[in-house]
Amino acid sequence: MLDVDVQYLKGVGPARAERLKKLDIFTVEDLLNHFPLKYEDRRTVKNIIEAQDGAKCLLKVRLFEKPKKSRPKRNMSIIKAVCKDDTGFITLTFFNQDFLMDKLAEDVWYFVFGTVKSAYGKFEMANPEIELCEKDWKANKITPIYPLTFGITNNELTKLTRAALDSYYDRIDDVIPDSIRQEHGLTFRKDAIKSLHFPENGRKYNLAKKTMAFEKLLILQLGLFSIKSTLREGVRGSSMVRTILSDRLVNSIPYELTGAQKRVIEEIKKDMASTRPMNRLVQGDVGSGKTVVAVWALLAAVSSGYQASLMAPTEILALQHYETISEYLEAAGLDVNVSFLSGSTKQNEKTDILRKLKSGDTDIVVGTHALIEKGVEFDNIGLVVTDEQHRFGVRQRAMLSNKGTNPHILVMTATPIPRTLALMFYGDLDISIIDEMPPGRQLVETEVIKSADKDKAYEFIKKQVNEGRQAYIVAPLVEESENLELDSATKIFSELKENHFSDMKLGLLHGKMNSKDKEEIITRFYRGKINVLVSTTVIEVGVNVPNSVIMLVLNAERFGLAQLHQLRGRVGRGSYKSYCILVNESKSKKSAERMNIMKKTSNGFLIAEEDLKIRGPGDFFGTRQHGLSRYEVQNIVNDVEVVQTVQKLSKEIIEKNPSLRGDDYKNLKREIMNLFRDEEIVFN
């Protein structure tokens, strides 16, 4: 076991351990699971004459003459050291590193590593790493580059990781059973971890990456299947067979439901009639008619004498659901008591709503996830409709089971997940897909433009706003990035406020704002008090603003297609003609192909499949809480074949050995229990 406090590792101590906590490193195991973001290849020592402009390289040099120091500003010192090898000369420039004047000696060989600048036959490196040849522990190796925090350098983390491997390598146990490891050509866990930190070559690195991906996905998939099994076998729910109110709802709608909506309703009907609690996901594109299906289920619960609740991630979304449900009930002439409960509900109203929920006077309650908090008691809750962002596991059910009933759960998502990945995300749920659009749903016109045409797009937005409409402008980053010249939301907001839209009401929305401020901005936009909302992708799954008709996405090439499709779904929700304008800053053929897919189709499932082919599964893992870190997804778990292999294997394991009995599965079982510790999985 590696759950040793990291402060007791040689070279750490209490002060450094505190800094490591900022990287979520508390134990030796955490340190060994903190893998590099990227690597630098220092295996080849180049001659100065071979160095290329703009490329990083490792050189072996000696001083040509004594270094010279200058001080152009009060707070700046510059050391210039001219060095040589057998092929030429290079000038090394060091800023504010005065200690080097005493350390750099003539007639001694050094390794230097950095980015070369060359012009007119002269070579230079600014602030390179420099070390005596006999002391340089990085030369002739592939070196790791780690995610860092203030007070921890890459060299420190590299040395600590080496120390951990030196002391604990033999205590790293395999998680994957031997038979599975051999069958799938994987390596031992300790070798995989060592090779991910310090790869000797590409072959060993790729095998290590495959092994760790396999392990993480196997834990995730078996955990989800086990939750499903626990719910099916260990929990008894309520049978709901009366649908009189639901039928009246369908008869009152002035159009016929699509075949897909009818099919999904039948699947829900069958689930709710069973005493086994429903645990179903309804997956449907934006505008496919999921809300009607959800209202049908809510009314089926009420028809059978139970209460029902609908939970949304934000107050404004919950309010919109409440208004939609109220409209449906009024149109159908149904006398059903619906309440709205949120964080901003006044205390006297809240007290009254809570009393009615407890007494059973309220049939349906709509609100945020505060509905499952302490103090909210139901008389006989029978159905909970929730959203994709909230994992509704065994423990959350228990919060609603204060009367001994286990409610049916219906999860709604507007994020199309490719069928090949669906089990990996929703293995604990039965899946229903609404893959038809209702007739009459207007198509959003999609245009792809170059950066030079942005001003025309801004003028088009002004014209629409002057006619009374609203618009979104989406930027990919919140703050300036040194490495990527991207438009950030804050910079764009300032520029547009001063120039193009100085006479209009602009709003700014980004992920670093707190929930209250976000909610306030979204509400103001919804009420028409903001004309143009400059935002990051936080509006991807968001509020319904029928008056908003333009979605302008800057640096569209930086987004996944599924993400662009979600953004496009924010407009075209009213009766006005709507537009999605994608600004493609890339000149690559691949980028042009991706943008063309967005122009050609508005089918979210087709787009998701194309995105999977082009970018791999990484982007999709951001759509649901799943226990894998963003790093693990982007850098380790990004191979569709491994995902599919693990899915198939997990099904076989659960069928043959649902309790994961045997010593072979002991460590795997432990890791599953650890990842899903809030779910109370039961292995019989």
C-alpha positions in Angstrom: 0.0 0.0 0.0 1.2 3.5 -0.8 -1.1 5.6 1.5 1.9 6.9 3.4 1.8 10.7 4.2 4.0 12.4 1.6 5.7 14.5 4.2 7.6 11.4 5.4 9.2 10.9 1.9 12.8 11.8 1.8 13.2 15.4 0.7 9.6 16.5 1.5 9.0 17.5 5.2 6.0 19.5 6.6 6.5 22.8 4.7 6.9 21.2 1.2 4.0 18.8 2.0 1.7 21.8 2.5 2.6 23.1 -0.9 2.1 19.7 -2.5 -1.4 19.7 -1.1 -2.3 22.4 -3.6 -1.6 19.8 -6.3 -3.9 17.3 -4.5 -0.8 15.3 -3.4 -1.3 14.1 0.1 0.2 10.6 0.0 3.0 8.8 -1.9 0.3 7.2 -4.1 -1.0 10.7 -5.0 2.6 11.7 -6.0 3.1 8.7 -8.2 -0.3 9.3 -9.8 0.6 12.9 -10.6 1.8 12.2 -14.1 3.7 14.6 -16.4 1.8 16.9 -18.8 4.5 16.5 -21.5 8.1 15.6 -21.9 11.4 17.1 -23.2 13.7 14.8 -25.2 17.3 15.3 -24.0 18.6 12.1 -25.3 20.7 13.6 -28.2 23.5 16.1 -27.6 23.7 18.4 -30.7 26.6 20.4 -32.1 26.1 24.2 -32.1 26.2 24.2 -35.9 23.2 21.7 -36.0 21.0 23.9 -33.8 17.8 25.2 -35.5 16.1 28.5 -35.0 13.1 28.2 -32.6 13.9 24.6 -31.6 14.8 23.3 -28.1 18.0 21.3 -27.9 20.8 20.0 -25.6 24.3 21.3 -26.3 27.7 20.4 -24.7 29.8 23.6 -24.5 32.6 25.3 -22.6 33.2 29.1 -22.0 35.1 30.9 -24.7 35.8 33.9 -22.4 34.8 35.1 -19.0 31.1 36.1 -18.7 30.2 39.8 -18.8 27.5 41.3 -16.5 25.6 44.5 -17.2 22.7 46.3 -15.4 20.6 48.2 -17.9 17.9 48.9 -15.3 17.9 49.2 -11.5 16.0 45.9 -11.0 17.6 44.0 -13.9 21.0 42.3 -14.4 22.1 40.6 -17.6 24.9 38.0 -17.8 26.2 37.2 -21.3 28.4 34.1 -21.7 30.0 33.2 -25.0 30.4 29.5 -25.3 31.9 27.1 -27.9 32.2 23.6 -29.0 34.2 22.1 -32.0 31.7 23.4 -34.5 30.9 27.0 -33.5 30.0 29.6 -30.9 26.8 30.5 -29.0 25.9 33.3 -26.7 24.0 32.4 -23.5 22.0 35.2 -21.9 20.9 35.0 -18.3 18.5 37.5 -16.7 18.7 38.3 -12.9 20.9 35.2 -12.1 23.8 37.0 -10.5 25.0 33.8 -8.7 26.2 32.4 -12.0 29.1 34.9 -12.1 30.8 32.9 -9.4 29.7 29.5 -10.7 30.6 29.7 -14.4 34.2 28.7 -14.9 36.4 28.5 -18.0 37.9 25.1 -19.2 34.9 23.2 -17.8 32.3 21.4 -19.9 28.6 22.2 -19.4 25.3 20.8 -20.7 22.9 23.6 -21.7 19.3 23.1 -22.7 17.0 25.8 -24.1 15.4 27.3 -27.2 17.9 28.4 -29.9 17.6 31.7 -31.7 19.7 32.0 -34.8 20.2 34.9 -37.3 22.9 35.6 -39.8 25.0 32.6 -38.6 24.9 33.7 -34.9 23.4 31.5 -32.2 21.8 32.6 -28.9 19.9 31.0 -26.0 18.0 33.1 -23.4 17.8 31.7 -19.8 18.8 28.2 -20.7 19.2 25.5 -18.0 22.9 25.0 -17.4 24.7 22.3 -15.4 28.2 20.8 -15.1 28.4 17.7 -17.3 29.4 15.4 -14.4 26.4 16.7 -12.3 23.6 16.9 -14.9 21.1 14.2 -14.1 18.8 15.2 -16.9 21.1 14.9 -19.9 20.7 11.9 -22.3 17.2 11.2 -21.0 13.6 12.0 -21.7 12.6 14.4 -18.9 9.1 14.9 -17.5 7.3 18.3 -17.3 4.7 18.3 -14.5 1.7 20.4 -13.7 3.0 22.8 -10.9 1.9 25.1 -8.2 3.5 28.2 -6.5 6.5 27.2 -4.5 7.1 23.8 -6.3 9.5 23.7 -9.2 9.7 21.0 -11.9 13.1 19.9 -10.8 11.8 19.4 -7.2 8.8 17.4 -8.3 11.0 15.3 -10.6 13.5 14.5 -7.8 10.7 13.7 -5.4 9.0 11.4 -7.9 12.4 9.6 -8.4 12.7 9.3 -4.6 9.2 7.8 -4.3 10.0 5.3 -7.1 13.3 4.4 -5.4 11.6 3.7 -2.1 8.3 2.3 -3.0 8.6 0.7 -6.5 8.3 -2.8 -5.1 5.2 -1.9 -3.1 3.2 -0.9 -6.1 0.6 -3.6 -6.5 -1.2 -4.6 -9.7 -4.8 -3.6 -9.9 -5.6 -5.5 -13.1 -5.8 -9.3 -12.5 -2.9 -11.2 -14.0 -5.0 -13.2 -16.5 -6.5 -10.0 -18.0 -3.1 -8.2 -18.0 -1.6 -11.1 -20.0 -4.5 -11.5 -22.4 -4.5 -7.8 -23.4 -0.7 -7.4 -23.6 -0.4 -5.0 -20.7 2.6 -4.3 -18.5 2.9 -4.5 -14.7 1.4 -1.4 -12.9 4.8 -0.5 -11.3 6.5 -0.5 -14.7 3.6 1.5 -16.2 3.9 4.2 -13.5 7.7 4.3 -13.8 7.5 4.6 -17.6 4.9 7.4 -17.5 7.2 9.4 -15.3 10.5 8.5 -16.9 10.0 6.9 -20.3 13.1 5.2 -21.8 11.6 5.1 -25.3 8.4 5.5 -27.2 7.5 1.8 -27.1 7.6 1.6 -23.3 5.8 4.9 -23.0 2.9 3.8 -25.2 2.6 0.4 -23.4 2.5 2.3 -20.0 -0.1 4.7 -21.3 -2.3 1.8 -22.6 -2.0 0.0 -19.3 -3.0 2.9 -17.1 -5.9 3.8 -19.5 -7.1 0.2 -19.3 -6.9 0.2 -15.5 -8.7 3.6 -15.0 -11.5 2.7 -17.5 -11.9 -0.8 -16.1 -12.4 0.7 -12.5 -14.9 3.2 -13.9 -16.9 0.8 -16.0 -17.1 -2.0 -13.4 -18.1 0.6 -10.8 -21.0 1.9 -13.0 -22.2 -1.6 -13.8 -22.1 -2.5 -10.1 -24.2 0.5 -9.2 -26.8 -0.7 -11.7 -26.6 -4.2 -10.3 -27.0 -2.9 -6.7 -30.0 -0.8 -7.6 -31.6 -3.7 -9.5 -31.1 -6.4 -6.8 -31.0 -4.6 -3.5 -33.7 -1.8 -3.8 -37.4 -2.0 -4.0 -39.4 0.9 -5.5 -43.0 1.8 -6.2 -45.1 0.5 -9.1 -46.9 3.2 -10.9 -49.4 2.1 -13.5 -52.0 4.9 -13.7 -51.4 7.4 -16.5 -54.8 9.3 -16.7 -53.2 12.7 -16.2 -50.4 11.9 -18.6 -52.9 10.8 -21.3 -54.8 14.0 -20.9 -51.6 16.0 -21.4 -50.8 14.1 -24.7 -54.4 14.7 -26.0 -54.2 18.4 -25.2 -51.0 19.0 -27.2 -51.8 20.6 -30.6 -49.4 18.4 -32.5 -48.6 14.7 -32.6 -45.6 13.4 -30.7 -42.8 12.0 -32.8 -42.2 8.3 -33.1 -39.1 8.7 -30.9 -41.0 10.5 -28.1 -43.7 7.8 -28.1 -41.1 5.0 -28.0 -39.3 6.7 -25.0 -42.6 7.2 -23.2 -43.3 3.5 -23.5 -39.9 2.7 -22.1 -40.5 5.0 -19.1 -44.1 3.6 -18.7 -42.7 0.0 -18.5 -40.0 1.1 -15.9 -42.4 3.0 -13.7 -44.9 0.0 -13.6 -42.1 -2.1 -12.2 -41.2 -2.4 -8.5 -37.6 -2.0 -9.4 -36.7 1.7 -9.3 -36.3 3.2 -12.7 -32.8 4.6 -13.4 -33.1 5.9 -17.0 -31.3 8.5 -19.1 -33.2 10.3 -21.8 -30.7 11.5 -24.4 -32.0 13.9 -27.0 -30.7 16.7 -29.1 -31.6 20.3 -28.4 -35.2 20.9 -29.4 -36.1 17.2 -29.7 -38.9 17.4 -27.2 -37.4 16.0 -24.0 -39.5 18.4 -21.8 -42.8 16.9 -22.9 -41.5 13.4 -22.1 -40.4 14.6 -18.6 -43.8 16.2 -17.9 -45.5 13.0 -19.0 -43.5 11.0 -16.4 -44.2 13.6 -13.7 -47.9 13.3 -14.3 -47.8 9.5 -14.4 -46.3 9.6 -10.9 -49.1 12.1 -9.7 -51.8 9.9 -11.4 -50.6 7.0 -9.3 -50.8 8.9 -6.1 -47.2 9.9 -5.7 -45.3 13.2 -5.5 -42.7 14.1 -8.2 -39.8 16.6 -8.4 -37.8 18.2 -11.2 -34.4 19.5 -10.4 -32.3 21.8 -12.6 -28.7 23.0 -12.2 -29.5 26.7 -12.0 -32.4 28.8 -10.6 -33.2 30.4 -13.9 -33.4 27.0 -15.6 -35.6 25.7 -12.8 -37.9 28.7 -13.1 -38.2 28.1 -16.9 -39.1 24.5 -16.3 -41.7 25.6 -13.7 -43.3 28.0 -16.2 -43.3 25.4 -19.0 -44.9 22.8 -16.8 -47.5 25.3 -15.6 -48.3 26.2 -19.3 -48.8 22.5 -20.2 -51.1 21.9 -17.2 -53.2 25.0 -18.0 -53.6 24.0 -21.6 -54.6 20.5 -20.6 -57.0 21.8 -17.9 -55.3 19.7 -15.2 -55.7 20.6 -11.5 -52.3 19.7 -10.3 -50.5 21.5 -7.4 -47.0 22.6 -8.6 -44.6 24.5 -6.4 -41.3 26.3 -7.2 -38.5 26.2 -4.6 -35.1 27.8 -4.9 -32.4 29.5 -2.9 -34.1 32.9 -3.3 -37.6 31.8 -2.3 -38.7 34.0 0.6 -38.7 32.4 4.0 -42.4 32.5 4.6 -43.1 31.1 1.2 -40.5 28.4 1.7 -42.0 27.4 5.0 -45.4 27.0 3.4 -44.0 25.0 0.4 -42.0 22.7 2.8 -45.2 22.1 4.9 -47.2 21.2 1.8 -44.5 18.9 0.6 -44.4 17.1 3.9 -48.2 16.8 4.1 -48.6 15.7 0.5 -50.6 18.8 -0.6 -47.9 19.6 -3.3 -48.0 17.2 -6.2 -44.9 18.4 -8.2 -42.1 20.5 -7.0 -39.6 22.2 -9.3 -36.3 23.6 -8.1 -32.5 23.4 -7.9 -30.6 20.6 -6.2 -31.5 22.2 -2.9 -34.5 19.9 -3.1 -32.4 17.0 -1.8 -30.9 19.0 1.1 -31.6 18.6 4.8 -35.0 20.0 5.9 -36.9 19.1 2.7 -39.2 16.3 3.5 -41.7 14.6 1.1 -44.9 12.7 2.0 -44.4 10.1 -0.7 -41.9 11.1 -3.4 -42.2 8.7 -6.3 -40.2 10.3 -9.2 -37.2 12.6 -9.5 -36.3 14.1 -12.9 -32.8 15.5 -12.8 -30.1 16.7 -15.2 -26.9 15.2 -16.6 -24.7 17.3 -14.4 -25.9 15.7 -11.2 -24.9 12.1 -10.4 -27.9 10.6 -8.7 -26.6 7.6 -6.9 -27.6 5.3 -4.1 -26.9 7.8 -1.4 -28.9 10.6 -3.0 -31.9 8.2 -3.3 -31.6 7.5 0.4 -32.0 11.3 1.1 -35.5 11.0 -0.6 -36.4 7.7 1.0 -37.4 9.0 4.4 -40.8 7.2 4.0 -39.3 3.9 2.9 -39.9 4.4 -0.8 -37.2 4.5 -3.4 -38.1 7.0 -6.1 -37.8 6.4 -9.8 -35.0 8.5 -11.4 -35.1 10.0 -14.8 -32.0 11.8 -16.0 -32.3 14.3 -19.0 -29.4 15.3 -21.2 -29.1 17.4 -24.3 -25.5 16.3 -24.9 -25.4 13.6 -27.7 -22.9 11.0 -26.7 -21.7 8.6 -29.5 -23.2 5.1 -29.1 -19.7 3.7 -28.9 -19.1 5.7 -25.6 -22.5 5.7 -24.0 -21.9 2.8 -21.7 -18.7 4.3 -20.4 -20.5 7.4 -19.3 -23.9 6.0 -18.4 -23.2 2.4 -17.5 -25.3 2.7 -14.4 -28.4 3.9 -16.4 -30.7 2.4 -19.0 -30.6 4.6 -22.0 -33.4 6.1 -24.1 -32.7 8.1 -27.2 -34.9 10.7 -28.8 -33.4 10.8 -32.3 -36.2 12.6 -34.2 -36.9 16.3 -34.3 -40.5 17.5 -34.1 -41.9 18.9 -37.4 -41.6 22.7 -37.7 -38.5 23.2 -35.6 -36.5 25.9 -37.4 -33.0 25.2 -38.6 -30.3 27.6 -37.5 -28.3 28.9 -40.5 -24.6 28.2 -40.0 -21.8 30.3 -41.6 -18.1 29.8 -41.3 -16.0 33.0 -41.7 -12.3 34.0 -41.5 -10.9 36.4 -38.9 -10.8 39.2 -41.4 -14.6 39.1 -41.6 -15.3 39.6 -37.9 -16.2 43.2 -38.3 -18.9 42.3 -40.8 -20.3 39.8 -38.2 -20.3 42.5 -35.6 -22.2 44.8 -37.9 -24.8 42.1 -38.6 -25.2 41.6 -34.8 -25.8 45.4 -34.4 -28.4 45.3 -37.2 -30.3 42.4 -35.4 -30.0 44.1 -32.0 -31.4 47.4 -33.5 -34.4 45.3 -34.6 -35.0 44.2 -31.1 -33.1 40.8 -31.0 -30.2 39.6 -28.8 -26.9 37.8 -29.5 -24.2 35.7 -27.9 -20.5 36.1 -28.6 -18.4 33.1 -27.2 -14.7 33.2 -26.6 -12.6 30.1 -25.6 -10.4 31.6 -22.8 -11.1 33.7 -19.8 -7.7 35.3 -19.6 -4.8 36.0 -21.9 -2.7 33.0 -22.6 1.0 33.3 -23.3 1.1 30.2 -25.5 -2.1 30.5 -27.5 -3.0 33.8 -29.2 -6.7 33.4 -28.5 -9.4 35.9 -27.9 -10.3 35.9 -24.2 -13.8 36.8 -23.0 -12.6 39.6 -20.8 -10.4 41.1 -23.6 -13.2 40.8 -26.2 -15.7 42.3 -23.8 -13.5 45.4 -23.2 -12.8 45.8 -27.0 -16.4 45.5 -28.0 -17.7 47.8 -25.3 -15.3 50.5 -26.4 -15.7 50.1 -30.2 -18.4 48.1 -32.0 -21.1 48.0 -29.3 -20.4 51.2 -27.3 -24.1 52.3 -27.6 -25.5 48.9 -26.5 -25.9 46.9 -23.3 -23.2 44.3 -23.1 -22.8 41.5 -20.5 -19.9 39.3 -19.5 -20.2 35.7 -18.3 -17.3 33.3 -17.5 -16.5 30.3 -15.4 -14.4 32.2 -12.8 -17.5 34.2 -11.7 -19.3 32.9 -8.6 -22.7 31.3 -9.0 -24.7 34.3 -7.8 -23.0 36.7 -10.3 -23.5 34.2 -13.1 -27.2 33.8 -12.3 -27.7 37.5 -12.2 -26.1 38.1 -15.6 -28.1 35.2 -17.2 -31.3 36.6 -15.6 -30.6 40.1 -17.0 -30.0 38.6 -20.5 -33.2 36.5 -20.2 -35.2 39.6 -19.3 -33.7 41.6 -22.2 -31.7 44.0 -20.1 -28.5 42.8 -21.9 -28.4 43.0 -25.7 -25.2 41.1 -26.4 -23.7 38.5 -24.0 -20.0 37.9 -24.2 -19.3 34.5 -22.7 -17.1 31.5 -22.4 -18.8 28.0 -22.8 -20.6 28.3 -19.5 -23.7 29.1 -21.6 -23.3 25.8 -23.4 -26.0 24.1 -21.3 -28.1 27.0 -20.3 -31.1 29.2 -20.4 -33.7 29.4 -23.1 -33.8 32.9 -24.5 -36.2 32.8 -27.5 -35.3 36.4 -28.4 -31.6 35.5 -28.9 -30.9 34.9 -32.6 -27.2 35.0 -33.2 -24.4 32.8 -31.8 -21.0 34.1 -32.8 -18.1 31.7 -31.8 -14.6 33.1 -31.9 -11.7 30.7 -32.5 -14.2 28.0 -33.3 -11.4 25.7 -34.4 -10.5 25.4 -30.7 -13.8 23.8 -29.8 -15.0 20.2 -30.2 -17.8 19.8 -32.7 -20.2 18.5 -30.0 -19.5 21.6 -28.0 -20.1 23.9 -31.0 -23.4 22.0 -31.6 -24.4 22.7 -28.0 -23.6 26.4 -28.4 -25.6 26.5 -31.7 -28.5 25.1 -29.7 -28.7 28.2 -27.6 -30.4 30.1 -30.6 -33.3 29.2 -32.8 -35.6 28.8 -29.9 -38.1 31.4 -30.8 -40.0 32.4 -34.0 -37.2 34.5 -35.4 -34.7 33.4 -38.0 -31.5 32.5 -36.2 -27.8 32.3 -37.2 -24.6 30.6 -35.9 -21.4 32.2 -37.1 -18.2 30.3 -36.6 -14.9 32.2 -36.9 -12.2 29.8 -38.0 -8.7 31.2 -37.4 -6.9 28.0 -38.5 -5.6 27.5 -42.1 -5.5 23.7 -41.7 -7.4 21.4 -44.0 -8.6 19.4 -41.0 -10.1 22.4 -39.4 -11.9 23.4 -42.6 -13.4 19.8 -42.7 -14.6 20.1 -39.2 -16.3 23.4 -39.8 -17.9 22.0 -42.9 -19.5 19.2 -40.9 -21.2 21.9 -38.8 -22.5 23.6 -41.9 -23.8 20.3 -43.4 -25.7 18.9 -40.6 -27.7 19.9 -37.5 -28.0 16.3 -36.2 -26.2 16.2 -32.9 -25.6 12.4 -32.9 -24.0 12.5 -36.4 -21.8 15.5 -35.2 -20.8 13.6 -32.0 -19.7 10.5 -34.1 -17.7 12.7 -36.4 -16.1 14.5 -33.4 -15.2 11.1 -31.9 -13.4 10.1 -35.2 -11.5 13.4 -35.4 -10.6 14.2 -31.8 -10.9 11.0 -29.8 -13.1 10.5 -26.7 -11.4 13.1 -24.5 -13.9 15.9 -25.1 -16.9 13.8 -24.1 -15.6 13.0 -20.7 -16.2 16.6 -19.7 -20.0 16.0 -20.0 -20.5 14.1 -16.7 -18.9 13.6 -13.3 -17.1 10.3 -13.7 -14.2 10.2 -11.3 -11.4 10.7 -13.9 -9.5 13.9 -13.8 -9.2 16.2 -16.8 -5.5 15.3 -17.0 -6.2 11.6 -17.1 -8.8 12.0 -19.9 -6.7 14.3 -22.1 -3.4 12.5 -21.7 -4.1 8.9 -20.9 -7.7 7.9 -21.7 -7.9 9.0 -25.3 -8.1 5.8 -27.4 -11.5 4.7 -28.6 -10.3 1.1 -29.1 -9.2 0.8 -25.5 -12.6 2.2 -24.3 -14.5 -0.3 -26.4 -12.3 -3.3 -25.3 -12.8 -2.4 -21.7 -16.6 -2.1 -22.1 -16.8 -5.6 -23.6 -14.5 -7.0 -20.9 -16.5 -5.3 -18.1 -19.8 -6.8 -19.3 -18.2 -10.3 -19.4 -16.7 -9.9 -15.9 -20.1 -8.7 -14.4 -21.9 -11.6 -16.0 -19.5 -14.2 -14.8 -18.4 -12.8 -11.5 -20.7 -10.0 -10.4 -19.3 -9.9 -6.8 -15.7 -9.8 -8.1 -14.8 -12.7 -5.9 -11.3 -14.1 -5.6 -7.8 -12.8 -4.7 -7.2 -11.7 -8.3 -9.9 -9.1 -8.0 -9.1 -7.9 -4.5 -7.2 -4.8 -5.5 -9.5 -4.0 -8.4 -12.5 -4.2 -6.0 -10.7 -1.9 -3.5 -10.1 0.8 -6.3 -13.8 0.6 -7.4 -15.0 1.1 -3.8 -12.6 4.0 -3.4 -13.7 5.8 -6.7 -17.4 5.3 -6.0 -17.2 5.7 -2.2 -20.3 8.0 -2.2 -22.4 5.4 -4.0 -22.5 2.6 -1.4 -21.9 -0.2 -3.9 -22.8 -3.6 -2.6 -20.8 -6.6 -3.8 -22.8 -9.6 -2.8 
